[in-house]
Amino acid sequence: MLQSICQNPQLVETVLHTVDSLVIVLDKDGIVRAMNAAAVAFTHYDPEEVVGRYHWSDFVPAKEQDKVERLFKSLLKKRTVQNVEHHWLTKEGNPLLVKWHNTVITDEHDEIEYVIATGVNITDQARLAEELKISSKVVETGDPVLITDAALRIIKVNEAFTRVTGYSEADVLGQTPRILSSGAHDQTFYENMWQSLQTSGCWAGEITNRHKSGHYFTEYMRISTLHDNEGQVTHYVSSFIDISAAKANEQKLRFLARFDSQTGIANRDYFTRKLDQTIQSHQQNRQKGLLFYLRLGFLEKMEAHYGNAFVDTVILKVLHDVEHTLAGYQYFLGRITGSGFGICILNVPRTAGLKTATQIARSVVELTRHYPLAIDEEDEFFNLYPEIGICTFPDAYDASSLDAEAMLHHALIASQKSRDKKECYEFYSSALQRAVDESHKLEVALNHAIQKLDEFELHHQPQFDACGRVTGGEALIRWKHNGKLVSPGLFIPLAEKTDDIITINRWVFKQAVAQLHALDEGGLLTQYRSLSVNFSPKCIMAADLVTFLQNEIERTPWVAQRIKLEVTESSFIHDIDAFKQRLAEIKTLGFKVSIDDFGTGYSSLSYLTELEFDEIKIDQSFVSKLNQRCEKSCRVIKSIISIAKALNVNVVAEGVETAIQLEVLKELQCAHFQGFLFSKPLPVNELTTLLARNPPSTLVPASAA
């Protein structure tokens, strides 16, 4: 085949077929005349399939054919050695990149007879170079990049790598990626990574590595494998992104999805999920569980006065102390609302459920009703106004709806009911649920009644001096619904939930003024010198209260001398500064102020020197104990009377119902009294009859009449 090329053609052909390089013989027209074994193996063509065909039109991709033809003609013209790169199509049509070394062969007349093209397949090297070029560009980007050789020795890192890991290129060249190992992953983790690299040529996932300074960071890493033309691994290219901040945010979001950010205890959603699981397990193992709903009413007032940060600190302190009272119990806590908390006690002996619940409730009440807090670097004691509702589970009454939301609702109902109890806690029961339903019906009826105000009446409870003479009275609202009187203890708390209480208070005030005017026309105000009108905390702190009172004075100039505003300790105990300002405004208008239910709240005595008032009313809870001549009550009442005398204010004892109570009160030098012993609350017509029939000098207690 090559006889004309060499005098020893057999030797030449043997040599050509044993070399690794591709050898193709072309004539001067570019037609293939011969090819060696390496070329056959490379192209997958048999020689007879190639010989006689133009190499640039039949074996070069179309987009390179013009280029190859120009190079061939240039070679013929210049007759110099030519080194070029272009693709050659295999029999299957795959373009492989070949680096050609082309020379011309001339005959004895120096005419070009053949072109010998010697080629090397550089497809893999070119791909690798391109990949490394791409990697080099990646290295120049903002993401950290690390490149190793096949033995995992680091050969290149970029500036971003140094910024994230703390290691410079000099620190890591020649090292393996183990220099970053944190020890956070086990052998299985790396075996899975290696298997993925071997089977798919890449791996991606989260990995925790160690910064040069020692701290750990989390990154999302992708590793790619580079191969040569023989399929052997040449390099590993690793790029990664520091996701430590994202992971921290993810963990924070996971935390916030389950826990309250201020206290660290379970939030409502997570608490109810845990409670549902607890309820189900207790049903199965026949254990008893307890659910407490604890509301601290004072927190809302405290937040308005001292701010969120202070309240958060208080909550943490209170919860810590509450948990101390729960030592020995299995429990978990949750924040249900801003001032409401759930406490679930697990695995209580079935025979000790009520006893355990009572003990816990009393401990929490005792803790929170007289709670020490540092205000302006001085310890003061505050009533946090606890309200505790208690559910036991499982119980017969909740068998049909035994789930967390229903239980929380039950506990909430019980906590609201506990406001009316001195113990400040209440157990949920089916009877309580019926009472709540009735209360709701009553609330709807009250809303209708307030629209017209034609179902309300004003009664008067006279006040007497030690000689049994009428000195004034207290105005008391009565509601006659469907022909029956509804206790103020039922409907006043309902009205206090909304601004309806302001409407009611002002109606009472206007009615009191009108009825005093009628008594004045009858000449009866000589002995009935003043009338107290109760103002709820919401009414006292209403923004337009002063304007309302000024308008009443303009209509009836003497109203400030005859009407006394009666307030309870709860009006000012939450925000003493705001109340002091409001009290000063009321006093400037000429009204007198009476403090009702004095002594029932904590820290009462500390306020006496800060407020301007004219009268103290001793709560009936102290007076009622005088039937047995209770020494503690006697001492409390005596102290209140002594303080009142020192401050030059009047004292009225409420709820005087027996002669013994009156006798003891007189011994304690109390000068004014109010209660059923003297008179029940009277409609204005009966009060008029009483005053007209009994001159001031002859009025005596009802029991002696």
Secondary structure as UniProt FT lines:
FT   TURN            3..5
FT   HELIX           9..18
FT   STRAND          22..27
FT   TURN            28..29
FT   STRAND          31..35
FT   HELIX           37..43
FT   HELIX           47..50
FT   TURN            51..52
FT   HELIX           55..58
FT   HELIX           62..78
FT   STRAND          82..89
FT   TURN            91..92
FT   STRAND          95..106
FT   TURN            108..109
FT   STRAND          112..121
FT   HELIX           123..139
FT   STRAND          145..149
FT   TURN            150..151
FT   STRAND          154..157
FT   HELIX           159..165
FT   HELIX           169..172
FT   TURN            173..174
FT   HELIX           177..180
FT   HELIX           187..200
FT   STRAND          202..210
FT   TURN            212..213
FT   STRAND          216..227
FT   TURN            229..230
FT   STRAND          233..242
FT   HELIX           244..258
FT   TURN            261..263
FT   STRAND          266..267
FT   HELIX           268..285
FT   STRAND          288..296
FT   HELIX           298..306
FT   HELIX           308..325
FT   TURN            326..328
FT   STRAND          330..335
FT   STRAND          340..348
FT   HELIX           350..352
FT   HELIX           353..369
FT   STRAND          371..375
FT   TURN            376..377
FT   STRAND          378..382
FT   STRAND          386..393
FT   HELIX           396..401
FT   HELIX           404..417
FT   HELIX           418..420
FT   TURN            422..423
FT   STRAND          425..427
FT   HELIX           430..452
FT   STRAND          456..465
FT   TURN            466..467
FT   STRAND          470..481
FT   TURN            482..483
FT   STRAND          484..486
FT   HELIX           488..496
FT   HELIX           500..521
FT   TURN            522..523
FT   TURN            525..527
FT   STRAND          530..534
FT   HELIX           537..540
FT   TURN            543..544
FT   HELIX           545..555
FT   TURN            557..558
FT   HELIX           559..562
FT   STRAND          563..568
FT   HELIX           569..571
FT   HELIX           576..588
FT   TURN            589..590
FT   STRAND          592..598
FT   TURN            602..603
FT   HELIX           604..608
FT   TURN            609..610
FT   STRAND          615..618
FT   HELIX           620..623
FT   HELIX           624..628
FT   HELIX           631..647
FT   STRAND          650..653
FT   HELIX           659..667
FT   TURN            668..669
FT   STRAND          672..673
FT   TURN            676..678
FT   STRAND          682..683
FT   HELIX           684..693
FT   HELIX           696..698
FT   HELIX           702..704
//
